[in-house]
Amino acid sequence: MDKQILRNKLPSTDSKDYGSYQSLLGTYDYGLFRLIIQQIPKDPYAPPHTGIYRI
């Protein structure tokens, strides 16, 4: 997926419940690097997960 897809998805999470962030999972290509979102905690009180970016 390209960066425009992530940009389009972000507004759909605004003012929604925490579970809506699951829609952001995926790989986003920014040309010089890739952003990979593999895990998003389903519980807002859970510890954060790490992300991956590849150059």
N, C-alpha and C positions, 0 to 999 in steps of 0.2 A: 504494500500500500504506500502511497506517497503522502507527503506532508499535508497536502490539501485535504485529504480524507480525515486526518486527525483534527485539523482545524475545523472541519465541518461537524465532527462528532462532539467537540468540547461544549458548544452551547447547549446541546441536548442534555448534558449532565447538570446544568445550572438549576438550582432550586429543586432538584430531584433527590430521592433517597440515596443512601450510600451505595446500594446495589447497582445503581445506574452506571457507576464507574466500570463495571465489568465489560461494558460495550467498548471500552478503550483498548482492550487486549489486542495485541497484534504487533506487526513489524512495520515501521514507517521509514521510508527512504528519503533522506534529506540531501542526497547527492554526495556530500563529503563524509557523511556518517549515517548509520542506521540506528534508530531508536527501537528497542525491542521491549515491549511491555508483556511480560510472561505471567505475572501474578499480581492481583490486586486483592488485599484483604477484604473479606465480605463483612467484617465487623469493624466499626469505626474505632473500637477500643483495642483492636489487635495490634501487635507491633507491625511497623512498616516492613514491606518487602523491598528487596534491592532491585534495581533495574539494570539493563545492559545497553551499552551503546558501543557500536563498532565503527572504527575508522578505516 
